Amino acid sequence: MKKKIPLALTLCSAALSLSAHAQAPQQWKAIAFGQSTDLNFSSNVLPEKVGVNNVTIDGKTLTSEQIVSLSKPITIESRGGKIANSHDGLTFFYTALPSDENFVLSATVTVDQFGPENGAKPAAQEGAGLLVRDIIGIPRQEPLKEGYEEFPAASNMVMNAIMTQDKKDDYRVKLQAISRNGITQPWGNAGSEIKKVSYKEGVDLRESPAFRLKLERTNEGFITAWAPVGSEEWITQQVPNADLISVQDKKQYYVGFFASRNAKITVSDASLTTSAAQTVASKPFIAKSWPVVMQLASGSQSAGLNYTLQARANYDGLFSVRQNEVVIGENKPVKAGEMFTLPTTLKDNNSFQITFTPTSGSDRSPVEQELTVSQHKAAANSTLYAAANGKADAKGTAEAPLDLTTAIALVPPGGKVVLAAGDYAKTDIPLSASGLENGRKTLEANGKAVIHGMLLDGHYWTIRGIDITDKSLRIQGSHNLIENVTAYHNDDTGIQISSADKIGRPLWASHNRVVNSESYSNEDPGKINADGFAVKMRVGEGNRLEGCYSYDNIDDGFDLFNKIEDGANGVVVIENSIARNNTSNGFKLGGEGQPVAHEIRNSIAIGNHLDGFTDNFNPGKLVVVNNVAVDNQRFNFIFRPSPYGDAATQGVFSDNISLRSQPGKYDDAVVGNVDATNYFIEKGKSVNTEGKELRAEDFQSLSLPQPLKRNADGSFDTGNFLTKD
């Protein structure tokens, strides 16, 4: 609620308690931390400003060790970082206060510069103002090393912030009270909550670049306030939960001034006063639960009288089924994500009512769906034939093929769709067309069948021998096998396993295998985001990539990116695979600070334009065994030190080889459990921990044959690659 309160009344309670509270000397410091505060943030920054994330007083830049006071104006400049939903990257001028103290922080904040200076539009992640956090991040590396990008830094916090109004221009801003809650670990939490409340929109910096801002902690919560310069009419916002900033560090918190992304401010007339706190305990944070989702994985047509109804849900619960108003299954317990199956026999008319009653989660209300099933007598065969010129009313024989969509809908569990050579439009395999655990469905090409994109929502499918172009093969179902599939010239990732948003982790795509498949020359319109293979963005356990080849893609060869907001993905296993000449990384094994113990074995990264094998900010206990990296343009191997633990908690490395045919700019950087079987680049030489060296001239070839062919068993014919002389 917006209120205009005289300044004297706003600070009355704090002033009364200050008289009895002894003031401790304040020690103010400067720090830059969090994602995008490194040298890699350069796309919309003037060349001379890349890496500038500084606090200056009297024109002198503060180091992280220097201690100063609030007596002089402070300039804070940040040419990187971001204000994200679940974490921050920023430049911070701060002091630490004990948790048993309240405070009032006030200052005049003048915006000197806001948003990109090279003509680019703002990202709406720019911000500056007053801030209190329960923890701060690890200081960014000084001096910065290329490749050592900074990890995310998540905390609970309250901001009194000047933020970009939108992405249209760099001179309009809004004043907001921003709070984040639900963070219990420094890499962030799924289900954390950020709230943004505006008390002034559309301020034109060209007319009003200066703001009077206050941030106060009380026993009950926080008060943010803004007033125009020269005015005592304060507009305030209330933020509850004073102990919000005592979660990760219960002894102290951090308060001060910040700038992020592309912002430069001058702080003047600053003051911080403290008082004894009698903090009112707030209720424990409970993440917002997902709504109940029930998915039917059975179709509305059947090839015979024997029919299996199946469904699953994102919570534990009970399934009940009525067929033509007759109960055929009642209160069958099923775990979240597990498939409920119920065999039945079809009648002349078949109306099913499926009811799911959750036994976990906050909402125990039953969810009901109806399904009408008919028998399609023309589809009695277990093998159906489809062709580009097939008909929906055909018999599904080789002589009278169906169209592909109809064939997918009609093929029975355990059956096969044989796809004739030809060119096919984008095709979906819906959830309702799922196979069974003991009755997989198969889509198999007979000749060169090219499909212009496919969404696989169904479960228990085998897709073999097809080509995918124009639009990706996207796998959102579980227990699928993708074999001998070739994806090329797609406008996004060639083959990707991901899940829809807001369905809950139990329904994430799981236990899919991609085997002996290739993905190449994929390129999105922005030329930045099309990988060869990706298993990212909400994936469960058991996904595997085996014998896959990714080359000439505009982004990564293999991408296992992970968003903080989603929580950690399941473990992905990559084996016997090759990434060659991709514009970014060969194998990108995670993202955004989420610890996941991915496994990669027996794989090759060669000639990729960034890194061969990279953790991509994954501090988890990766398993990296028997891999080879050759002539990647930046690092062959880069596994960074985790800010959340030490080497013992990070990856396990054995039998890996790093080689260069010509001297490179970078040595490898590997932190973890590294034994003497590894040969990494150190001081330009490939050596193990005992000092033994491998030389390029020890091998017949450091190049893979082009084109790269496969042996009869599907393995790669690598020729003389890495064969000893």
N, C-alpha and C positions, 0 to 999 in steps of 0.2 A: 504493500500500500504506500502510495506517495504522500508524504506529509511535509509541509513547510514549517520548520521549527527554528526559533531563534537560536543562535549559536550558544548563548549562555545556558539555555535549557538543555541543549543537546549534550553538553559536557558537564552538566551539574553533578550527576552521580559520581563521575570519575573524579571531579575536583574535590568532593567531600572526602573521598577515601585517600586521596593523595597526601593529605596533611599528616596522616598517620603512617605513611609508608616510606621507608628509607629508599632513596634512589641509588641504584648501583651505577657505576660508571659504564657508559655505553661504548661498545667497541664495534665500529662499523667497518665492513669489509666488502669487497667486490668479488663476484664470481660469474662465470658463464658456464652453463651446463645444459644437458639435454639434447635431443635430436635436432639436427640441422644447424647447430652452432659451429660446425666445422668448415673446413675449406671447400667441401663439396657443395655447399650452398652458394651457388654462383650464377644461377641461370638468370636472375633478374636483379643482380647487384652490379654496380659499376666496378670495373676491374680493380681500381685502387681501394675499394671498400670490401673486397672479399676477405672474410675472416675477421672483420672488425666487430668485435663484441666486447666493448670496453666501458669502463667507468672512469671519468676524468675529473679532477679537481685542479683548478688553476692551470689548466692545460696539460697536466701530467697524468698519464695513465696509471691507475692503481694496479698493482699485482695482487694476487689472491692472498698474499701473506701480510700486506700492509694493513694497519689499523688507523682509522681516522675518526673524525667527529662529524656532526651535522652543522658545523658552524659556517660553512661556506656553500655556495651554490654547487650543485653536482650535475654533471652531464652524463647521461646514460645513452649509449648507442648500441643497437643490435642489428646486424645485417644477416642474421640467421635466426633459427629457432622457429617455434610455432606455438600458438595457443590451441591445443587440440582438445577433444572431448575427454580423453583419458590420461593425457600426459602433456608436459610442457617442455619447450626449449627456450631459454631466455637468458638475458643479462640481468643480474640482480645485485643491488646495493642494499645490504641487509645487516641486521644485528640479531643475535640470539637472545631470547628471553625465557626464563623458567616458566613451566606450565602453570605454576600457582600465581602468576601475575596477569592482570589485564593491562591494556594499553590504549592510548589514543595517539594515532599518527596523523599528522596534518602537514600540508605543504601546498605551495603553488607550483603546478606542473605546466610548463610551456612546451608545446610541440614545436620542435625545430624542423623536423622532417618526418613524413609518414608515407609508407608505401614505396613501391619500386621507383627508381629514378631513371630507368632506361626506357620508359614508355610502356612497359608492361602493365597490365591491370593488377590490382591487389588481389591477394588470395583469401581475404577475409579471415586471416589468421594473425594479422598484425595487431599489436596491442601494447599499451604502456599504462603505468599508473602505480597504485599502491597494492601490496600483496602480503599475505601471511600464509605460510605453508607449514605442515608438520615435519617434513624433511626437505633437504635440498639435495641436488644430485652431485655426483662426482665432478670436480672441476674438469672442464675440457682440457685436452692436452696442450701444453705450452712448452716449446713451440708445436704447432700443429703438424702432424704427419699425414700426408696424403694416404687415403685408404683407411685411416683410423677414425672413421666416422663415429660420432658420439651416440651412445645408447639412449633410449627413452628414460625419462625421469618422471615417475608418477608420484603424486602426493595428493592428500586432501588439502584444500586451500580455499581462501576467500580473496577476491580481487575487487578493488574499486578501479575499474578499467576504462580507458579510452580505447575504443575498438573501431576498426574500419566499418563504415556503415554497410557497405556491400562490395561487390566485385566490379562496380562500374567506374569508380574514379578514386583518386587518392587524397581528396581534400574534404570529404564529408565523413564525420565520425559520429559515434554514439557513446553515451555514458552508460555503463552497465555495472550492476552488482553481479559478480560471477562466483559461484561456489561449486566445489567438487567434493563428493562424499563417497565412501565405500571402498577407498583404497587401503589395502592392508599389506601390500608388498611393493617394493620399489619399481618393479617392472609393470605394475598395473594389475587391474582386476576386471574380469568380465562382470558386467552388471553394475559397475560403478555409475555414478549419476552426476551430471553437470547441469546446473541451473543458471540461466542468464535472464536477468530482469533489467530492462532499460528504464532509466528515469529521465533521459533526454536523448532524442533522436535528431539526426540530420544537422548536426552542428558544422558550420562551414569554417574550416581552419583558416581560410584566407581572411576571415573577418574576426574570428575569436580563437586564437591559438593558445590562450592561457586558461587554466582551470584551477579553482580552489577545491582540493579534495581532502577527504578525511576517511580514516578507517579506524574503527573502535571495536575492541573486544570487551564485552560485559560478562556478567555471571551467567546470563541466559543465552548469549549468542554474539552477533556482530552487527554493527551499524556502519553502513557506507553512506557518505554524504558528498554532495556537490553544490557549489555555489559559484555564480559568475564572479569574476574578479571585480572587487569593489562593492560586493553585495554581502549582506548578512542573512539573506533568505536562503537557508539551506534546505535542499531537497534530499530526503533520506530513504534508504531501503533497509529493511530488517532481514538478517540471515540467522536462522536458528542454530542451536547446537554449539555452544562455546567449546566443548571438548572435541569437536571435529578435528582440531589441529593437535590432538594428543593421542593419536592412534599408533602411528609407526614409531614415533619417539615420544614416550610418555613423560620425559623429563623436561624437554624444552621445545620451542618452536622458533620460527624464523620470520621476521617481519621487515619490510622495507619497500623499496621502489624498483620497478622492473621496466624493461623494454624488450620487445620480441619481434622477430621476423624482419621488418624493415621500418625501424622507428628510431628516432633520436629525440630525447627530451632533456630539458633543463629543470632541475628541482631546486626551488629556492624557498626561503622562509620555512624550512622544515623543522618540525619539532616532534619529539616522542616523549610522552609521559607515561608512567606506569603506576599501578596501584595493586594492592593485594586482591587476589581473586578468591571467591567462594563459589566455584563453578558448580552449576546445577547439572547433574548427570543427565545426559540425553539417552533416549532409547537406542539400543544397538541398531546399526544400519542393516536393513534387509533389502537385498537386491530385488528389484521388480521381477516377478516371475513371468515366464512366458505363458501366453494363453494356451489352453488345452488344444492340441492338434491331433485329430484322428485321420489317418490316411487309409483309404481302401485300395488294396493292391490286387483287385480282381476285376475282370471285365464284365461288360454287359451282354456279351455273346459267348456261347460255348459251342465247341465242335461236337459234343456228345452229351449224354445224360449225366455222366459223372462230372461233378463240378466241385472245386475247392474254393471256398471263400477265405480270403486272408486280409488282414488289416494290422496296423500298428499305431502306437500313440507315443507322445513324448513324455508321458508320465507312467509310473506303475498304475495298474488298475485292473478292472474286471470287464470282460467282454460278454455280452449276451446277444443272441441272434434269434429272430423269429423268421420263419419262412411261411409265407401265406398265413400269417397270424398264429402259427404253431411254433412253440419254443423248441428249437433244436440245439441250443447251447445256452447255458445260463451261468453267469458269474464265473467265467473261466479266468483265473489270474494270469496276467502277463506282465513281464517287466518292461520298463520304458525302452523303446527302440526295438524290442523283440517282435517277431512276426507271430500273430495269432492266426492259426489255420483251422479250418473246419470243413472236412469233406461232407458233401451232401449229394443227393440225387435230385435232378431237376424234374419238375412236373410240367403240365401243359402251360400253366402260368406260374411265374416265379417272382414274387415280391419279397425282398429281404429287408428287414429292419435291423440294423446293427447299432447296438448301444454300448458306449464305453463309459464306465464310471471310474474316475480317478481315485486312487487310494493314497496318492502322494501329491505334494504341491498344496497351494493355498486354496485353489478352487476345486471343490469336489463335486461340482455339478455335472450330471450326466450329459454326454454328447451323443447325438443320434444322427445317423445317415440312412438313407434308403437307396436300394439298388434293385433294379428290375433286370432280369437276365432272361435272354431268349436263346433257343438253340438254332444254330446256323448249319443246316444239314449239308449245304454245299461244301462246308469246310471240315468234313469228317476225316480227311486225310491228315496224317501227322506231318507230312511234308507239303508245303505250299510253294508255288512258283509265282514270282512277281517280275514285272517288266516295266520299263518306262512307259510303254503304251498299253499297260494292263488295264483291265476294267474292274470296277467294284462288284459287278454282278457275274464275273467269270467264275469258272469252276476251280481255279487255282492249280491247274495242271500245267505242264510244260507247253502244251498246245494252246491252252486258254488261260494265260496268266492273269493274276490279280494286279491291281495297282499296289504300290508298296504300303501305303497307309492302311488299306483294307487288310492286306496280308498280315501286317503286324497286329491288327486288332483280332484276327481270327485264328492265328496259329495257336494250337493248344500247348499246355505245359508238356515239356519233353519233345516238342515239335521243332521244325526247321522251316525258315523262309529261304528259298534259293533265289538269289537276285541275279537276273540276266544282265549281261553287259549293256551299258547305256548311261544316260545322264539323268539324274533325279533331282527334284527340287528339295529344299530343306524339309527334313522329316523329323517328327517327334515319335519317341517310343514312350507313351504315357505310363504313369504309375499303374493305371488299370490294366495294362498289358503285361504285368510282371509274370515271370515264371515262378516255379516253386523250388524249394531247396532240393527236392528229389526229382524235379522235372524242369530243367533249364530250357529256355527257348534260345534258338540260334538264328542269327541273320548271317548268311554266307554268300559271298559273291561267286558267280560262275562266269569268269571273264572280268574285264575292266569295268567295274561299276563305280561311277563317280556321283557322290551325293553332296549337294551344296549346303552342308550344315546339318547337324543332328543334335537334338537334345534327348539324352537318355535319362528319363525319370524313373524308369522301371527297374526292378530287381531281377537277379538271376537270369541275365542274358549273356550269351556269347556272340560277339560281333567279330567277324573274321573276313579279312581279305578285301575290304572296301577302301575306296579313296574318299577323302573329305577335302573339299576346297570351298573357298569363298566365305563360308561361315564355319565356326569351330565345331568340333565334337565336344560337347559339354556333358559330363557324367554327373548326375545328381542322385542316382540310385545307389544301391549297395549290392555286393556279391556279383558283380559283373566281370566278365573277361573280355578284354579288347586285344585281339591278336592279329598280327600282320596287317595292321591298318596304316595307311599313309595319309598324312595331312599336310597340305601345302597351299600357299598363296591365300591364307585366310586373313580376315581383317582383325583378328585377335589371336590369342593363343591357339595353336593347332589342336592339341588334345588337353583338356582340362577337367580335373575332378574338383568340384566345389559343391556347396550346398546353398540353397536359398536362405535368405536372412529371416530371422525371427520365427524359426520353427523349433528351436531347442536342440541342444547337443545330441540327445538320443536319436534324432532323426538325421543326423549328418551322414553324408556319403561315406561308407565304410566297406572294407574288405573287397575293394576293386583291384584287379590286376590288369596292367597294360604290358603286353608281352610282344617282343620282336616287332615293334612298330617304329615308324619314322615320321618326323615332323620337320619341315624345312621351309624357308623363305616366307614365313608368316610376318605380316607387317600391318599394323593399325594405322589409321589416318594420321595420328599424331606422331608416328614413327618413334614410339617410346615404350610400348606396353604389350607387344605380342611375343610371347614365349613359344618355344617348341612344345614343351610339356609343362604343365603346372598342376600341382596338388596343393591347393591353397584356399584360404577363405572358407573356414568352417568345414573341416574334414575330420572324420572320426578315425578309429583305429583300423589297422590291417590293410591300408592301401599300399600297393607295390608297383614299381616300374622295373621291368626286367628286359634286358637286351634291346633297349631303345636307343635310337640315333636321332640327335637333334643338331641341325646345322643351318647356318645362314639366316637365322631369325633376328628380328630387329631388336629384341630384348634378350632375355636369358635363354639358355638352352633348357634348363630344368629349374623351376621356381617353386619353392615351398613356403611362400610368404604367409605371414600370420599377423592378424590385427589384434591389438590389445583388447578392443571392445568385445571380440569374440571369445577370448580365452584361448589357452593353448590348444593347438591342433593335436590330433593323434599322431603317433609315430609313423613316418613314411619310410619305406625301404626302397633304395635304388641299387640295382645290381647289374653288372655286365653291360653298362651303358656308355655312350660316347656323346660328348658335346664338343662341336667343332665350329669355329668361325662365327660364333654368335656375337652380336654387337655389344652386349653387356657381359654377364658372367656365364661360365659354363654350368656350374651347379650352385645354386643359391639355396642354402639349407636352413631357411627360417626367416624370421623378421620381427621387428618391433619389441625386442627384449623378452619375448616369450620363451621360456625354457622347454624345449622338446628334444628328446633323445633320438633324432633321426639317425638312420643308418645308411651309409653308402659304401659299397664294396666293388672291387674289380672293375672300376670305371676309369674313363680317360677324358681329360679336358685338354684340348689342344687348339691353340691359335685363337682363343676368344679375346674380345677386344677390351675386356676389363679383367676380372679375376677368374682363375680356373675353378677352384673350390673355395667357397666363402661361407662363413657362418651367418652373414647378414644380420648381425646383432642377436643371434640365438645363443644364449649363455648355457644352454642345456648340455647334458652329457652325450654329445654326439659320438657315434661310432664310425670311424673313418679308417678303412682297412683295405690295403692292397690296391690303391689307386695311383694313377700316373697323370702328372700335369706337365705339359711341354709348351713352352713359348707362348703362354698367355701374356697379353700386353702389359698388364700391371702385375699383380701378384699371381703366382701359380697356386699358392695356398695362403689364405689369410683367415685366421681364427683368433679373434681379438681377446684381450684380457677382459673378463667380466667385471663390471662394477658391483655386482651383487654377490660375489663369492671369490674363490681363488682357483688356481690351476687344478687342484684336486677335484673340484666339482664340475670341471669342464670335460671336454671330449677325450676319447681314447683313440690314439693314433698308432697304427702298426703297419709295416710293409708298404708304406707310401713312397713314391719316387717323384722328385721334382727335377726337371732338366731344362736347359736352354741350349739351343744350337748356336746362339750368339749371346754375348753378355747382355743382361737386362738391367733396367733401372732399379728394380726393387728386389731385395731379399724376401724370402718367405717370412711370414709372421704367424707362428703357431704356438698357442698357449693351451696347455692341457696335459694329459698323461702321454708323454712321447717317449718311446723306447728306442733302442739302437737299431731296430729294423727299418726305421725311416731315414730317407735321404732328402733333406730339405736344402734350399738355397741359402747359404750363409756366406757373406762377404764374396758373393759372386760364384761360389763353388757349391756343388751338391755334395753334402757331407752328412754323416750320421752323428749321433751324440758322442761317439768314440773317435771322431775325426777322420774316419775312413771316407774316401772320396769316390764318386762316380763321375766319369767324364763323358761328354757327348761322343767323342771318338771311340769309346768302348763299344758302341752299338752300330750295327749295320745301317740303321735308319731311325730318325726321330720324326718321320713323316708317315701319315697313314695313306694307303692307296686311295686314289680318286679315279673313278667312283669306288666307294666302299661297298664290297659285296659280302654276301653271307655264305657260310658253309651249309651243307645239306641239313644239319641239325639246327639251323637258325643262328648259330654263333657267327661273329664277325671274322672275315678273312683279313687280318691286319698285315699280311705279307711279312716283310722283314722288320716291321716296327718293333723297336726295343729288343731285337735279337742281338745277342752278344757276338762280337767278332770271333 
